[in-house]
Amino acid sequence: MSGALGLTAIVSGADAGIALGVAGCVWRQTSVDVESRVSLWLGIALARVCSRPLLALIFGVVSAMVARCRWEGGAPRYFVLPALTLALPVIAYVTRTHTLEPS
C-alpha cells in the first residue's frame, strides 16, 4: 500500500505541477501566474504536519469529499488525502523549477 500511495503522490504531484507551471508560463504576470506562485510558496513553506490537518478540514469536514481517517480496503476515497498531502512538495517543486526558464 505505501508503494502505491507514494507512486500516486509522485505522479499526481508531477501532473499538477506541470499543469500549473505551463499555465503560469503562458499567462505570465496575470492572476494565473500569481496563483501558481502562491501554490509554490505554500507547498514549500507548509510542512506536512501543518498541511494534513488543513486539507482534512477543507476536504474532509467542510466539503465531505474524502475520508478524513481510516484505511478500508484501499478504496480511492481513502487514497486522496494522504496522496495530496505527500504531493504538495512535488507540485511546488515541479511548478516553477522545471517549467520556467531563469530570467
Summary of the structure (lengths in Angstrom):
residues: 103
radius of gyration: 14.6
end to end distance: 41.7
largest distance: 48.0
contacts: 299
relative contact order: 0.23
helix: 75%
strand: 0%
